[in-house]
Amino acid sequence: MQENINLFSYILPKYKITKPIRLIELFAGIGSQAKALKNLGANFEHYKAIEIDKYAMASYNAVHGTNFETSDITKVKAEDLEIAEREIHLYNDLFVSLPRFKFSR
């Protein structure tokens, strides 16, 4: 079986996520981001979910087996997100490590 060729596999460095993704969902709704990660088979944890609608938050908790409370995004501060580890994210390197292409007419 032949594997598909991907242009980006030749020009971008390979990354492997070794720790669970800490998912912070702002305007969480019923948790479509969490559902997408689950469907992709990603290793993640429900870290924070911010949602003002109590019915949407109740649905989120029922669907994902969590126990988040409703919260207003306008009242959330950076400290409330409790981001302790500030490692370099792979998105920071993604654009830096792209080779520079020259286009001519």
Secondary structure, 3 states (H helix, E strand, C coil): CCCCCCHHHHHCCCCCCCCCEEEEEECCCCCHHHHHHHHHCCCEEEEEEECCCHHHHHHHHHHHCCCCCCCCHHHCCHHHHCCCCCCCCHHHHHHHCCCCCCCCC
